[in-house]
Each structure stands twice: as structure tokens, then as C-alpha cells.
Amino acid sequence: MTGENSLVGAVVELEVGPVAHGGHCVARHEGQVVFVRHALPGELVHARITEQTAKYLRADAVQVLTPSPQRIEPPCPYAGPGLCGGCDFQHANIVEQRRLKATVVSDTLRRIGGIERTIVMESPGDDGLGWRTRMRYAVVDERPGMYAHRSHDLVPIDKCLLAHPGTPDVLSSRWPGVSSVQAVVSSEGKTAVLTDKDPGERLVEVVRDRRFLVDAGGFWQVHPAAPETLVDAVLSGLEPAAGETALDLYSGVGLFAAFLAEAGCPVLAIEGDKDAVRNARRNLHDLDGVTLENGDVDRVLNAAAGHGLEHVDLVVLDPPRTGAGKDVVRRIAALGPRRVAYVACDPAALARDLKTFGGLGYGIASLRAFDLFGMTHHIECVAILEPVDSDVASQGRLG
């Protein structure tokens, strides 16, 4: 909104309310909702309005009048209003960060999914710094840095405190002719540097002594503890038995499929990215009973049903941030699995899909949340779903 009625740039006094998904808290100004960053629940702040719509305002807390007991000085000099947009919670101690994230998951499940669940955020054992093994920096006029929040304004930096200490230094160099540069370190300590004009090489990641070939610029969990943490959560939740059939949907380079196959399960793994599937074929070539399909998950599942797939015992579902969606969830439920492990990086998408599962006879047996993205609002969840009625799984369909 622009013109005479615009509040953008104005500084207002706000009593800060609860945390909300997205790295901000909720306040009100003259009855209008304000999403305010760099604040904590219970604080009184002066906040500068940065964006105005008909429904809400966005703002940055620029002065804290009454600080929360959980507030700390951000460890990074680039964290703060108008500066780097990469972090959301550097102004809160790590215990409070995890409490806030757990609250976001609980509130989102309740608001979107109608699900009442108390969440405890599990820690990977770090202090929220030095964990990111894959760093992408924007480049403007040859200078690398990070964008400001909701902006394409570059904030030049000389160091990112989230970066794993093993990532190569790219911030002290000029990068002519490119718009981004990535610095990557693998679990074996091998490094790679790639740009938007150079896709880079393939690296090896090791999980539970198994080696996975991954494109340096391809998808892989960025916290070094994440792959094993999530594999452990999925396997302990599913409890796979030899001979049980399994689906691994959005299977990437074969992380979950590998350990399901090691447990003796025939696995159908479906992934839309052809490069990931190419690497998965290399990663899983020594395992019997794994079938890899490259294509849209919904389309491949539909084709498999047309060729006689009527039932599976186990499903791992690890969709992109937008979630699996109603069509995919319905196809899964129609196969009557005894358990589904849903790995989610967005609580809103998770809540929507869990609500759909609930309408199809599947309830939550367990739900764990992991703080694998310290200082940011991002989280990872693993929900284990089971049929509420035992007939759902035994019939291989929903009635």
C-alpha cells in the first residue's frame, strides 16, 4: 500500500504477542495484525513498519523497551533489522528458540489440522551455530553476501556463523559473471565450490557406514546430524520387518530406501528429479529388491495401481515444502499401509496432510520435532501414522 495512508517507515509502539510460523511474533496496531521480527513474546518494542497490506502489517523491532528474560545479544554482527535475512532468532537463547519452535508446531497443528499435540523440540546437540554444510550466497556486482529479509538488497558479509567450519571460504573472493556461489563440505570432509554457471561435482555422504553419492548442488540435508537423525526416527517409528513391502516417496538419492532394503523390505522408490534418481541407482545397486521410478509421485502411484499394486505395508513420505497434497495422501491410504512415516519440513503443510490422513482413517501414533536449523524458524518433523481401525490396513483399502 502506498500513498498518504501508508504506514511504511513509521515507528510504532507494540506489545508483542505470541510467536507465529515464519520467524516473527504477532502484535496489533490500532486493531490491525502486525508480524514483527527481532522481537520476543511479552516484550514492549518500538517497531518500524516495513510492509503494509489490506490485512496485515510487517515490522522490525528497532528498539526494545521491555526485554524478555530470554533475550540475548545476537552473536552475529549481521543479525538485526535491515541486515541479513538468513536468521530469525539470534536474539533469543537457544533453549527459548526451541521452545518457540515447538509452540509454532503445536499451534499450527491445532489451527490448520485440528490436532491437539504437545511438542518438545529435540536438539541435535549443538548450540545453533556452525552446522550448515551447504551455504548459498547471493552475488551482486561480483560481491558475495546474503539478502536482507524479503528483499533483494545484498548485505555483504565476511563470515556466516551458521556455516560449518569445514566449508570453503568464498566470501573473500570476487565472483564476476555469476549471481550465486555455494560452498559445500561433505561428511567425509571433501569440499566443493559451485556457482549458478557451474553445477559442480558429486560428493559422498556417509550415513550409518553406507555411502551416498550426491550432486554438490543437489538436495541433501544441510545439518551434519540430520540424515542419521531422520533415518533413526523413521526406522524406529516404522519397525520394518523382513518381507514387508515399502514405498519411499520423494525418495531423493535413496536415503530411506537404502535402510528399508537393508531391513529386508522390497522397496518401490519414486523421485521426480532425474539426477537424484541417477545417483540413487548408484547408491542402491548392491541392494536386492529396490525398484526406482523417476516421475511425478501421484502419476507413478496411479500407474502402479493400474498394474496391480493394491497394498503395501510401510510408506515413507518425504515431500517438498508444499507437502504431499490430497491426491497423494488418498493414494497412500488406499494402499492400506500398517504404518506411514511422514518427514516434514513445513508444519503448515504437515498439518494439512495429517488432516487429510485423519479423514481417511489414519491417526498419529507419534510425532517428533527436531531443531536441525538453529537460529532460523525452520524445523523438521517425523510423524508416524497408523490406521485407527485395524480393518483399514488388513483390507488394503478404506471403506
TORMINU-900994 format. One line per field, with one value per residue (C-alpha): residue in one letter; x, y, z. Coordinates in nm, 4 decimals. Each point is the difference from the previous one (the first is absolute). Layout:
N
residu (A ...)
u (X ...)
v (Y ...)
w (Z ...)
REM end
This chain:
399
residu (M T G E N S L V G A V V E L E V G P V A H G G H C V A R H E G Q V V F V R H A L P G E L V H A R I T E Q T A K Y L R A D A V Q V L T P S P Q R I E P P C P Y A G P G L C G G C D F Q H A N I V E Q R R L K A T V V S D T L R R I G G I E R T I V M E S P G D D G L G W R T R M R Y A V V D E R P G M Y A H R S H D L V P I D K C L L A H P G T P D V L S S R W P G V S S V Q A V V S S E G K T A V L T D K D P G E R L V E V V R D R R F L V D A G G F W Q V H P A A P E T L V D A V L S G L E P A A G E T A L D L Y S G V G L F A A F L A E A G C P V L A I E G D K D A V R N A R R N L H D L D G V T L E N G D V D R V L N A A A G H G L E H V D L V V L D P P R T G A G K D V V R R I A A L G P R R V A Y V A C D P A A L A R D L K T F G G L G Y G I A S L R A F D L F G M T H H I E C V A I L E P V D S D V A S Q G R L G)
u (0.0000 0.1382 -0.1133 -0.1215 -0.1359 0.3186 0.1575 0.3186 0.2966 -0.1998 0.1183 -0.2728 -0.0074 -0.1082 -0.0761 0.1327 -0.2243 0.0570 0.2499 -0.1318 0.1301 0.2546 0.2437 -0.2113 -0.2401 -0.3515 -0.0978 -0.2823 0.0030 -0.3347 -0.1712 0.2103 0.2205 0.3742 0.2580 0.3065 0.3517 0.2905 -0.2432 -0.1021 -0.3361 -0.0802 0.2339 -0.0887 0.1781 0.0220 -0.0397 0.0458 -0.2706 0.1637 -0.3032 -0.3720 -0.2883 -0.3748 0.0109 0.3216 0.3211 0.3601 0.2506 0.3474 0.0576 0.2573 -0.0019 -0.0865 -0.1625 -0.0805 0.2200 -0.0897 0.2136 0.0826 0.1504 0.3745 0.2376 0.0105 0.3365 0.0141 0.0600 -0.2154 -0.3112 -0.2511 -0.2523 0.0866 0.2971 0.0453 -0.3266 0.1484 -0.0757 -0.3168 0.0765 0.3567 -0.1415 -0.1368 0.2012 0.0058 -0.2371 -0.2562 0.0449 -0.0932 -0.2938 -0.1280 0.0326 -0.1821 -0.2782 -0.0235 -0.0385 -0.2657 -0.1942 0.0163 -0.1227 -0.2908 -0.0892 0.0263 -0.0381 -0.2287 0.2613 0.0823 0.3596 0.2656 0.3336 0.3487 0.2752 0.2857 0.3536 0.2775 0.2471 0.1266 -0.0285 -0.1683 0.3196 0.2507 -0.2339 -0.0806 0.2026 -0.1475 0.0137 -0.1467 0.0983 -0.1486 0.2395 -0.0650 0.2633 0.2458 -0.0406 -0.1367 -0.2335 -0.3516 -0.3259 -0.1855 -0.3337 -0.2663 0.2342 0.2553 0.2208 0.3367 0.1629 0.3739 0.1437 0.3455 -0.1193 -0.3194 -0.0180 -0.2403 0.2552 0.1710 0.3680 0.0955 -0.1734 0.2454 0.0451 -0.1769 -0.0751 0.3463 -0.0061 -0.1666 -0.2377 -0.0361 -0.2794 -0.2025 -0.3051 0.0740 0.2790 -0.0250 0.2501 -0.0459 0.1717 -0.0911 -0.0065 0.3367 0.1497 0.0130 -0.0891 -0.1496 -0.0637 -0.2634 -0.1821 -0.3207 0.2122 0.1977 -0.2052 0.3044 0.0898 -0.1440 0.0909 -0.0351 -0.2065 0.0193 -0.2953 0.0178 0.3172 -0.1848 0.1317 -0.2323 0.1042 -0.1592 0.0336 0.1775 -0.2876 -0.2725 -0.2257 0.1530 -0.0750 0.2205 0.0508 0.2672 -0.2128 -0.3218 0.0228 0.0699 -0.2427 -0.2821 0.0864 -0.0022 -0.3366 -0.1553 0.1276 -0.0853 -0.3474 -0.0688 0.1691 0.0463 0.0017 0.1667 -0.2400 -0.2247 -0.0573 0.0855 -0.0396 0.2548 -0.1658 0.2039 0.2937 0.2868 0.3309 -0.1395 0.0705 -0.3070 -0.0340 0.3497 -0.0714 -0.3440 0.1654 0.2713 -0.2833 -0.1197 -0.2870 -0.0690 -0.0170 -0.1578 0.1732 -0.1465 0.1802 -0.0663 0.3565 0.1845 0.3451 -0.0953 -0.1301 0.3234 0.1946 -0.2465 0.0659 0.3667 -0.0720 -0.2369 0.1526 0.1169 -0.3440 -0.2496 -0.3662 0.0206 -0.1928 0.0684 -0.2491 0.0652 -0.3140 -0.2779 -0.0960 -0.3755 0.0315 0.2350 -0.2201 -0.3024 0.1825 0.1171 -0.3579 -0.1043 0.2630 -0.1219 0.1448 -0.2764 0.1750 0.3253 0.1023 0.2105 0.0324 0.2637 -0.1287 0.2544 -0.1642 0.1230 -0.0925 -0.3449 -0.0952 -0.1353 -0.3511 -0.3378 0.0416 0.3237 -0.1311 -0.3128 0.2059 0.2153 -0.2983 -0.1661 0.2986 -0.0743 0.3516 0.0328 0.2247 0.0977 0.3051 -0.0568 0.3174 -0.0949 0.1903 -0.3070 -0.2486 -0.2865 0.0310 0.0363 -0.3171 -0.1995 0.1136 -0.0534 -0.3552 -0.0550 0.1484 -0.2289 -0.3048 0.1174 0.0354 0.3621 0.0983 0.3271 0.1886 0.2908 0.1294 0.3561 0.1458 0.3699 0.1872 0.2309 0.0097 0.1252 -0.0606 -0.2656 -0.3727 0.0362 -0.0668 -0.0204 -0.2736 -0.0549 -0.3579 -0.0828 -0.3546 -0.2023 -0.3520 -0.2446 -0.2026 0.2028 -0.2288 0.1456 0.3410 -0.1254 -0.2373 0.2580 -0.2644 -0.2135 -0.3675)
v (0.0000 0.3404 0.3581 0.2236 -0.2887 -0.2058 -0.0870 -0.1371 0.1615 0.1093 -0.1059 -0.1239 -0.1366 -0.3646 -0.2480 -0.3231 -0.3045 -0.3667 -0.1433 -0.0956 -0.2176 0.1877 0.1379 0.2817 0.0786 0.1406 0.3421 0.2461 0.3648 0.1772 -0.3355 -0.1150 -0.3081 0.0703 -0.2717 0.1329 -0.1381 0.0338 -0.0076 -0.2571 -0.0743 0.2372 0.2782 0.3654 0.1348 0.2844 -0.1540 0.1456 -0.1008 -0.1637 -0.1196 0.0737 -0.1953 0.0229 -0.2865 0.0428 0.1899 -0.1184 0.1688 -0.0212 0.0665 0.2801 0.0772 -0.2297 0.1891 -0.2993 -0.3002 -0.3638 -0.1875 -0.2338 0.2750 -0.0050 0.2044 -0.1598 -0.1742 0.1172 0.3677 -0.0420 -0.1110 0.2770 0.2322 0.0762 -0.2346 -0.3637 -0.1896 -0.3450 -0.0349 0.0629 -0.0618 0.1032 0.2394 -0.2946 -0.2537 -0.3469 -0.1528 0.2719 -0.0452 -0.3652 0.0761 0.2536 -0.2471 -0.2696 0.2493 0.0787 -0.3685 -0.0553 0.3129 -0.0780 -0.3556 0.1332 0.2900 -0.1773 -0.3674 0.0113 -0.2135 0.0432 -0.1032 0.1090 0.0321 -0.0145 0.1167 -0.2510 0.1344 -0.1360 0.0911 0.3300 0.3619 0.1103 0.1151 -0.1561 -0.2673 0.0897 -0.2179 0.1530 0.3769 0.2007 0.3661 0.2568 0.1937 0.3612 0.1984 -0.2869 0.0276 -0.2976 0.0404 -0.0656 0.1670 0.2087 -0.1464 0.0004 0.2010 -0.0252 0.2566 -0.1629 0.0118 -0.0638 -0.2187 -0.1323 -0.3028 -0.1952 -0.1518 -0.2700 -0.1343 -0.3247 0.0750 -0.2431 0.1921 0.1705 0.3761 0.1711 0.3305 0.1495 -0.0351 0.1876 -0.2005 0.1668 -0.1088 -0.2041 0.0626 -0.2544 -0.2106 -0.3074 -0.1416 -0.3656 -0.2454 -0.3683 -0.2326 -0.1332 0.3493 0.0411 0.3489 0.1526 0.3499 0.0531 0.2873 0.0389 -0.0515 -0.2964 -0.2877 -0.1432 -0.3594 -0.2896 -0.0612 -0.3011 0.0215 -0.2767 -0.1088 -0.3069 -0.1081 0.0035 0.2303 0.2221 0.1770 0.3476 0.2888 0.2867 0.2272 -0.2606 -0.0561 -0.1374 0.0889 0.2937 -0.0864 -0.2699 -0.1860 0.0189 -0.3053 -0.2491 0.1722 -0.0269 -0.3552 -0.1060 0.1707 -0.1602 -0.3517 0.0045 0.1229 -0.2455 -0.3050 -0.1687 -0.3793 -0.2094 -0.0712 0.3012 0.2081 0.3702 0.3214 0.2816 0.3079 0.3043 -0.2315 0.2281 -0.1847 -0.3013 0.0805 -0.1666 -0.2652 -0.1251 -0.0759 -0.1451 -0.2353 -0.0854 -0.0988 -0.2505 0.2023 0.0044 0.3738 0.2036 0.3409 0.2905 0.3288 0.2789 0.1292 -0.2012 0.0883 -0.1205 -0.3255 -0.0429 0.0281 -0.2272 -0.2757 0.0179 0.0220 -0.2989 -0.2297 -0.2501 -0.0428 -0.2561 0.0816 0.3749 0.1380 0.3613 0.2060 0.3498 0.2111 0.1897 -0.1882 0.0194 -0.1102 -0.2901 -0.1194 0.0140 -0.2020 -0.2537 -0.0452 -0.0631 -0.2721 -0.1827 0.1831 -0.0441 -0.0032 0.0975 -0.0481 0.3110 0.3469 0.2694 0.3363 0.2839 0.2628 0.3478 0.3009 0.0246 -0.3436 -0.3126 0.1278 -0.1691 -0.2157 -0.1620 -0.0490 -0.1693 -0.2343 -0.0937 -0.0650 -0.2104 -0.2373 -0.0694 0.0195 -0.1030 0.3019 0.3198 0.2105 0.3594 0.2131 0.3677 0.3274 0.2252 -0.0264 0.1569 -0.2514 -0.2795 0.1107 0.0086 -0.3468 -0.1470 0.1344 -0.1789 -0.3217 0.0325 0.0142 -0.3214 -0.1998 0.0689 0.1438 0.1224 -0.2676 0.2355 0.3377 0.1159 0.3410 0.0711 0.3301 -0.0630 0.3646 0.1997 0.3775 -0.0294 -0.0710 -0.3245 -0.3389 -0.3654 -0.2347 -0.3741 -0.1165 -0.3698 -0.0807 -0.3150 -0.1077 0.0904 -0.3078 -0.3165 -0.0911 0.2881 -0.1670 -0.3566 0.0797 0.2006 0.2635 0.2542 -0.0664)
w (0.0000 -0.0968 0.0203 0.2792 0.2090 -0.0095 0.3330 -0.1543 0.1733 0.3032 0.3462 0.2340 0.3535 0.0198 0.2750 -0.1482 0.0118 -0.0886 -0.2457 -0.3447 -0.2830 -0.2108 0.2548 0.1381 0.2854 -0.0172 0.1312 -0.0749 -0.0979 0.0087 -0.0398 -0.2958 0.0179 -0.0073 -0.0669 0.1803 -0.0333 0.2457 0.2923 0.2603 0.1641 0.2867 -0.1077 -0.0455 -0.3069 -0.2438 -0.3444 -0.3473 -0.2495 -0.3023 -0.1964 -0.0060 -0.1523 0.0423 0.2521 0.1975 0.0585 0.0210 0.2282 0.1501 0.3693 0.0005 0.3724 0.2897 0.2859 0.2200 -0.0884 0.0496 0.2551 -0.2897 -0.2148 -0.0708 -0.2102 -0.3477 -0.0514 -0.3628 -0.0872 -0.3123 0.1910 0.0577 -0.1636 -0.3618 0.0035 -0.1080 -0.0363 0.0489 0.3724 0.1983 0.3676 0.0789 0.2618 0.2060 0.1989 -0.1546 0.2572 -0.0717 -0.3751 0.0305 0.2260 -0.2532 -0.2856 0.1961 0.0668 -0.3721 -0.0873 0.2687 -0.0961 -0.3723 0.0492 0.2060 -0.2298 -0.3366 0.0823 0.3019 0.1788 0.3674 0.0598 0.2481 -0.1781 0.1474 -0.2345 -0.0050 -0.0218 -0.2239 0.2749 -0.1378 0.1091 -0.3217 -0.1733 -0.2406 -0.1368 -0.3597 -0.2381 -0.3167 -0.0221 -0.2861 -0.0270 -0.2333 -0.2222 -0.1059 -0.1912 0.0600 0.3798 0.1960 0.2942 0.1257 -0.0892 0.2533 0.1144 -0.2763 -0.2205 -0.2765 0.1713 0.0545 0.3432 -0.0544 0.2762 0.0790 0.1986 0.0679 0.3480 -0.1202 -0.2481 0.0930 0.0668 -0.2742 -0.2799 -0.2359 0.0216 -0.2897 0.1710 -0.0396 -0.3803 -0.2839 -0.2215 -0.3400 -0.2318 0.2495 0.2191 0.2737 0.1443 0.2217 0.2479 0.0930 0.2321 0.0136 0.2991 -0.1208 0.0076 -0.3787 -0.1224 -0.3102 -0.1302 -0.2658 -0.1642 -0.1972 -0.3124 0.1338 0.1479 0.1739 0.0693 0.1927 0.3623 0.2289 0.3185 0.2604 0.2144 0.2245 -0.1862 -0.3342 -0.2719 -0.2039 -0.3177 -0.0103 -0.2444 0.1757 -0.1017 0.0496 0.2986 0.3181 0.3602 0.0994 0.3685 0.0403 0.2577 -0.2028 -0.2305 0.2787 0.2381 -0.2520 -0.1045 0.3659 0.0568 -0.3082 0.0679 0.3704 -0.0873 -0.2813 0.1574 -0.3401 -0.0139 -0.2687 -0.2827 0.0580 -0.3127 0.0095 -0.1955 0.0208 -0.1493 -0.1035 0.0565 -0.1056 -0.0245 0.1873 0.3651 0.1536 -0.2717 0.0790 0.3640 -0.0687 -0.2480 0.2534 0.2355 -0.2612 -0.1509 -0.3747 -0.0773 -0.2777 0.0066 -0.1987 -0.0671 -0.2482 -0.0411 -0.2634 0.1328 0.3473 -0.1477 -0.1963 0.3246 0.1818 -0.2544 0.0899 0.3719 0.0102 -0.2634 0.2617 0.1567 -0.1238 -0.0256 -0.0676 -0.2977 -0.0962 -0.1984 -0.1332 -0.0284 0.1712 0.3171 -0.0572 -0.3627 0.0759 0.2880 -0.2284 -0.2650 0.2598 0.1223 -0.3610 -0.0202 0.3078 0.3021 0.2560 0.3359 0.1705 0.3605 0.0552 -0.1519 0.0413 -0.1164 -0.0247 -0.2216 -0.0906 0.2113 -0.1605 0.1371 -0.1669 -0.0697 0.0107 -0.3109 0.1152 0.3548 -0.1342 -0.2162 0.2994 0.2242 -0.2691 0.0166 0.3678 0.1491 0.3631 0.0621 -0.1788 0.0891 -0.1081 -0.0045 -0.0157 -0.0192 0.0128 0.2882 -0.1977 -0.2846 0.2554 0.1790 -0.3252 -0.1020 0.3481 -0.0077 -0.3320 0.1393 0.3011 -0.2236 -0.1653 0.3203 0.1012 0.3375 0.1496 0.1931 0.0708 -0.1116 0.0577 -0.0824 -0.0532 0.0128 -0.2948 -0.1105 0.2982 0.0114 -0.2745 0.0190 -0.1982 0.1580 -0.1006 0.1222 -0.0237 0.0503 0.0218 -0.1120 0.0564 -0.0922 0.2741 -0.1002 -0.0559 -0.2896 -0.2031 -0.0296 -0.0204 -0.2876 -0.1927 -0.0633 0.1790 0.0378)
REM end
